Amino acid sequence: YHQPREPLPLDLSAVRDALSSPEPARAVVVALAGFHGLRAGQMRTLLLTDISDGRLRADGRVILLATPARVRLDAWLDYRTRHWPRTANPHLSAWVAALICYPPFILMGDGDVLDYRHNGAEWAYWLQGHTGLLWLWAGALVFLTAVYAWATVAFGLRFSNLTYRGVLTNGPYRYTRHPAYLSKNAYWWLASLPFLTTSGSMVDAIRNTVILGLVSAVYYWRARTEEQHLLAEDAKYREYHAWMAEHGLITSILRKLARAVTPCRPVVQPAE
């Protein structure tokens, strides 16, 4: 039998000083210990991927972070980003989603698994003889190409598929998240018109449409895995992500559509 030990007396003024410390690491460690009872061993094994949407995963538990702890955690993550701004995406799913879009692993080439052009033709074939529509379609495709180029060039030398190198909020990123993916996929849909086939076969039309839908799903998957990485890395990206969800020209519309088709879940409040 071991008699329980009484906790040692604690100097509250020292705790207050630590919580308001200019050293973000010190402040967040004291906040996690003080507000949520995390031990030193638990904090040593925490990963960035254990932090998501104001929640912390530790030892199989999901902890809804108290506001003071969340503020200090955001401050530490921001400090970390400014001092170590280049980190590779740690999620295997992100690497898989990216690799299948590029040679030699690409699955979307002629005759590959995700080839959506079987017995199909390009937009000019279907619109020939309709001069007005041809010009309208061509203008839309040029516009989408320009948006894709703008989204790529806006990164400058920082461009990287699987490495975080800071938050970008200018250029097309001020209107929507992932403008390159959106413009690229919209271009493919407009250019290929997968629901029209030269064979006249309904099976080919359905096949091509479903496969191009799967291609777009791959890019949606890429976007979500990238966001998972960035949301764990940087408080600034979390602010950008939340703002775009409500105010982004395109992102806010997609958010409203998602809310319309997704049942509301009860909001969990932290314990007092």
Secondary structure, 3 states (H helix, E strand, C coil): CCCCCCCCCCCHHHHHHHHCCCCHHHHHHHHHHHHHCCCHHHHHCCCHHHEECCEEEECCEEEECCHHHHHHHHHHHHHHHHHCCCEECCCHHHHHHHHCCCCCCCCCCCCCCCCCCCCCCCHHHHHCCCHHHHHHHHHHHHHHHHHHHHHHHCCHHHCCCCEECCCCCCHHHHCCCCHHHHHHHHHHHHHHCCCCCCCCCHHHHHHHHHHHHHHHHHHHHHHHHHHHHHHHHCHHHHHHHHHHHHHCCCHHHHHHHHHHHCCCCCCCCCCC
